[in-house]
Amino acid sequence: MYLARIIKGSGVKYILRQSFFDQKQGCYLFRQVYDLGRRPADFIDRSNGALPVLNSQLEEAVALAGAGKRASEVLELLLRDFFTREEQERLDRLSRRRPLAIQPFSQEEEERLAREVHLFDRKRLYYLRYGAVDQSRIHRLHKKLCRPLLGQCRDEREYSFMDQEKILSPSEYRTYVFAIFNLQRFFGESFAPFMPGALDLTQMADQLVEEICRLNEDKSFWAGLPANGSLHPHLRRYLVMFFDYEFAARSFKADFASQFTENHRSFRWPEKTRSNVEVSEIFGKTMADLQQMTQKELRQLFRQRAKELHPDSGGDHSRFILLAEAYARLQKRFER
């Protein structure tokens, strides 16, 4: 269940919605649970002077939608922004919610991850979690970060990202858009990954518009939402972020300090050990042939396979990740 914010004229209308899987369409859709109008705070009763009480009809509707006895707890989370700071602190002290233990991914979740989570969702998670402008290592995004997206319709997922994007400062908006649409790939300058503000802004804007139009027409991305013949409202905020805000002011001192820090970090993701059979199969060559290749030949083969397996070209995301890991393993012999 989630809170949708619909812009109506100069105001905002709030609606409680719920994602559900539609067998006929084979994707997640949403249904309306309760219309909160323009003032959700009106559904919070503060007349008793102690803890606020939620509207009984609202609680009943949420309970019938599947929350059951947890209806009040669910509403406290969804309507948190409409409680005062003091009320939020009191509710937190009384809450009995416990942190959930993180379980390993099941085979079913692995399949759902590949099927349900779009590459653009991963790009946004990658930046919001790690602040990474360079998206070339997105295959290292930990899958546990994608788990909350499972079982969500596209509408719910977009509102979820809107909430997560609140951590960004206005001076970071344009960099964020540059990163998530991977505009870096259109520039050959060596400083493109860490200093996008120094690139040609007109070319960047043109490429962004093309990428947004392409995503707007991606039926797999908008599954469950009807086409409206124009730019989808959920994409408009990225145009605003890019065209209404500037890149953060940079200084040589700050850039030098940032680059120095990045170059001296030694964190590495745990590496998976891939069998020779897997490596041979993903490259379409025997292990003996791969071992005899020069670094240039191996690089050319990798680029050829990457174009075939990349999700943007209709390839399989999991196999693309396997290819990248296998290539990294083969490259190690040239580092000795």
C-alpha positions in Angstrom: 0.0 0.0 0.0 1.3 3.5 -0.8 0.3 7.1 -0.9 -0.2 8.6 -4.3 0.1 12.4 -4.8 -1.8 13.7 -7.8 -1.2 17.2 -8.9 -4.6 19.0 -9.5 -4.3 22.5 -10.7 -2.3 24.5 -8.0 -2.9 21.8 -5.4 -2.2 18.2 -4.6 -4.7 15.4 -4.1 -3.8 12.4 -2.0 -5.0 8.8 -2.6 -4.2 5.6 -0.8 -3.5 2.9 -3.4 -2.5 -0.7 -3.4 -0.5 -2.8 -5.9 -1.9 -6.2 -7.0 -1.0 -8.8 -9.6 -3.4 -9.0 -12.5 -3.3 -12.5 -14.0 -5.0 -11.5 -17.2 -2.4 -8.7 -18.1 0.4 -10.6 -16.4 1.7 -7.5 -14.5 1.2 -5.5 -11.4 -1.6 -2.9 -11.4 -3.0 -0.6 -8.7 -6.4 -0.1 -7.1 -7.8 2.8 -5.0 -8.2 2.1 -1.3 -9.2 5.5 0.0 -9.5 9.1 -1.3 -7.9 11.4 1.2 -8.6 14.6 -0.8 -6.3 17.6 -0.4 -5.9 17.5 3.4 -4.9 14.1 4.8 -4.3 15.7 8.1 -8.1 16.0 8.5 -8.2 12.2 9.0 -6.1 12.6 12.2 -8.2 13.3 15.3 -6.3 15.3 18.0 -9.3 16.2 20.2 -8.4 13.9 23.1 -5.1 15.8 23.8 -3.0 12.6 24.1 -1.9 10.5 21.1 -3.6 11.3 17.8 -6.4 8.9 16.6 -6.9 8.0 13.0 -10.3 8.2 11.3 -12.2 4.9 12.0 -13.6 4.6 8.4 -10.1 5.1 7.0 -8.7 2.4 9.3 -11.5 0.0 8.3 -10.9 0.5 4.6 -7.1 -0.2 5.0 -7.9 -3.2 7.2 -10.3 -4.6 4.6 -7.7 -4.0 1.9 -5.4 -6.6 3.5 -3.7 -4.8 6.4 -6.0 -6.4 9.0 -5.0 -5.6 12.6 -2.0 -3.7 11.4 -4.1 -1.0 9.7 -3.2 1.7 12.2 0.5 0.8 12.0 0.4 1.0 8.2 -1.4 4.3 8.2 1.1 5.8 10.7 3.9 5.0 8.2 2.0 6.3 5.2 0.8 9.5 6.8 3.9 10.2 8.8 4.5 13.5 7.2 1.1 14.8 8.4 1.9 14.2 12.1 3.7 16.9 14.0 7.3 16.2 15.1 6.3 15.6 18.7 3.6 13.1 17.6 6.1 11.3 15.4 8.5 10.9 18.3 5.7 9.6 20.6 4.5 7.1 18.0 8.1 5.9 17.5 8.5 5.3 21.2 5.3 3.3 21.4 6.0 1.3 18.2 6.8 -2.4 18.7 8.0 -2.8 15.1 11.2 -4.9 15.0 13.8 -4.9 12.2 13.3 -7.7 9.8 16.1 -10.3 9.4 17.5 -10.2 5.9 16.9 -13.6 4.2 19.0 -14.9 1.3 17.5 -14.7 -2.1 15.4 -17.7 -3.2 15.4 -19.0 -6.8 11.9 -17.5 -7.2 13.1 -14.1 -6.1 16.1 -14.3 -8.4 13.7 -14.9 -11.3 11.4 -12.2 -10.2 14.3 -9.8 -9.9 15.3 -10.3 -13.5 11.7 -10.1 -14.7 10.3 -7.2 -12.6 13.1 -4.7 -11.9 13.9 -2.6 -14.9 17.4 -1.4 -15.7 16.4 2.3 -15.1 15.3 1.3 -11.6 18.7 -0.2 -10.9 20.4 2.9 -12.2 18.5 5.1 -9.8 19.1 2.8 -6.9 22.8 2.7 -7.8 23.1 6.5 -7.5 20.9 7.0 -4.5 22.7 4.3 -2.6 26.3 5.0 -3.6 26.3 8.5 -5.2 28.0 7.0 -8.3 27.9 9.2 -11.4 29.8 6.6 -13.4 27.3 3.8 -14.1 29.8 1.4 -15.7 29.8 -0.8 -12.6 26.1 -1.0 -12.1 26.4 -4.8 -12.3 27.8 -4.6 -8.8 24.6 -3.2 -7.4 23.7 -5.6 -4.5 20.4 -7.3 -5.3 19.2 -6.9 -1.7 18.6 -3.2 -2.6 16.2 -4.3 -5.3 14.1 -6.5 -3.0 11.7 -3.8 -1.8 10.7 -3.2 -5.5 9.4 -6.7 -5.9 5.6 -6.9 -6.0 5.2 -3.2 -6.8 3.3 -1.8 -9.7 5.0 0.9 -11.8 2.9 3.7 -10.1 3.9 2.6 -6.6 7.6 2.2 -7.6 7.7 5.8 -9.0 6.2 7.3 -5.8 8.8 5.2 -3.9 11.6 6.7 -5.9 10.2 10.2 -5.4 10.4 9.7 -1.7 14.0 8.4 -1.9 15.0 11.4 -4.1 14.2 13.7 -1.3 17.7 13.1 0.1 19.1 14.9 -2.9 20.0 18.6 -2.7 18.9 20.9 -5.5 22.5 21.4 -6.5 22.7 17.6 -7.1 19.6 17.3 -9.3 21.3 17.8 -12.7 24.2 15.4 -11.8 21.6 12.8 -10.7 19.8 13.0 -14.0 23.1 12.9 -15.9 23.9 9.6 -14.0 20.6 7.7 -14.2 20.2 8.3 -17.9 23.9 7.3 -18.3 24.6 10.4 -20.5 28.3 9.8 -19.8 28.4 7.3 -22.6 27.8 10.0 -25.2 31.0 11.8 -24.2 34.6 10.8 -24.8 36.2 13.2 -22.4 38.2 11.6 -19.6 36.7 13.8 -17.0 33.1 13.0 -18.0 32.4 10.5 -15.1 33.4 12.9 -12.3 32.9 16.4 -13.8 29.8 16.5 -16.0 29.4 20.2 -15.4 32.4 20.8 -17.7 30.8 19.0 -20.7 28.8 20.6 -23.6 25.4 21.4 -22.0 23.6 21.6 -25.3 24.7 18.2 -26.4 23.8 16.8 -23.0 20.3 18.3 -23.1 19.7 16.9 -26.6 20.8 13.4 -25.5 18.6 13.6 -22.4 15.5 14.5 -24.4 16.1 11.5 -26.6 16.7 9.1 -23.7 13.5 10.4 -21.9 11.5 9.9 -25.1 12.9 6.4 -25.5 12.0 5.5 -21.9 8.5 7.1 -22.3 7.8 4.6 -25.2 9.2 1.6 -23.4 6.2 -0.6 -22.9 8.0 -3.0 -20.5 8.8 -0.1 -18.2 5.2 1.2 -18.1 3.5 -2.2 -17.9 0.2 -1.8 -16.1 -0.2 2.0 -16.8 -2.2 3.2 -19.8 -0.4 5.2 -22.6 -1.5 8.8 -22.6 0.1 9.9 -25.9 2.3 12.5 -24.2 5.2 12.6 -21.7 4.3 10.5 -18.6 3.9 12.7 -15.5 6.4 10.4 -13.6 9.1 11.5 -16.1 8.4 15.2 -16.0 10.3 15.7 -12.8 13.6 14.7 -14.4 13.2 17.4 -17.0 12.6 19.9 -14.2 15.6 18.6 -12.3 17.8 19.1 -15.3 16.6 22.3 -16.9 15.5 24.2 -13.8 18.7 23.6 -11.8 22.4 24.1 -12.2 25.4 21.8 -11.6 26.9 22.4 -8.2 29.7 25.0 -8.2 33.1 23.2 -8.2 36.6 24.2 -7.1 40.0 22.8 -7.9 40.6 22.2 -4.2 37.3 20.3 -3.7 37.9 18.2 -6.9 41.4 17.3 -5.9 40.3 16.3 -2.4 37.4 14.2 -3.7 39.6 12.5 -6.3 42.3 11.8 -3.7 39.8 10.2 -1.4 38.3 8.0 -4.1 41.7 6.8 -5.3 42.6 5.6 -1.8 39.5 3.7 -1.0 40.0 -0.1 -1.0 36.5 -1.5 -0.7 35.7 -4.4 -3.0 32.5 -6.4 -3.4 32.9 -10.1 -2.5 33.8 -11.9 -5.8 31.8 -14.8 -7.0 33.8 -17.8 -8.3 32.6 -18.7 -11.8 33.4 -22.2 -13.2 35.4 -22.7 -16.4 32.2 -24.1 -18.0 30.2 -20.9 -17.3 33.1 -18.6 -18.6 33.4 -20.7 -21.7 29.7 -20.8 -22.4 29.1 -17.0 -21.9 32.0 -16.1 -24.3 31.2 -19.0 -26.8 34.9 -20.0 -26.8 36.8 -22.8 -25.1 38.7 -21.9 -22.0 41.9 -22.9 -23.8 41.2 -20.4 -26.6 40.3 -17.7 -24.1 43.6 -18.2 -22.2 45.6 -17.9 -25.4 44.0 -14.6 -26.5 45.9 -11.3 -26.2 44.4 -8.5 -24.1 43.3 -6.7 -27.2 41.6 -9.8 -28.7 39.8 -10.5 -25.4 38.6 -6.9 -25.1 37.2 -7.0 -28.7 35.4 -10.3 -27.9 34.0 -8.9 -24.7 32.7 -5.8 -26.5 31.0 -7.9 -29.1 29.3 -10.1 -26.6 28.4 -7.1 -24.4 26.5 -5.5 -27.3 24.5 -8.7 -27.8 23.7 -9.3 -24.1 23.1 -5.7 -22.9 19.5 -5.2 -21.6 19.2 -2.0 -23.7 19.7 -4.2 -26.8 17.1 -6.8 -25.7 19.6 -9.0 -23.9 19.3 -10.8 -20.5 20.4 -8.8 -17.5 21.7 -11.8 -15.5 23.8 -13.1 -18.4 25.2 -9.6 -19.0 26.4 -9.5 -15.3 27.9 -13.0 -15.8 29.8 -11.8 -18.9 31.2 -8.8 -16.9 32.3 -11.0 -14.0 33.9 -13.6 -16.4 35.7 -10.8 -18.3 37.1 -9.4 -15.0 38.4 -12.9 -14.0 40.2 -13.3 -17.4 41.6 -9.8 -17.2 43.5 -10.7 -14.0 46.1 -12.7 -15.8 47.2 -9.5 -17.6 47.7 -7.7 -14.2 50.4 -10.0 -12.9 
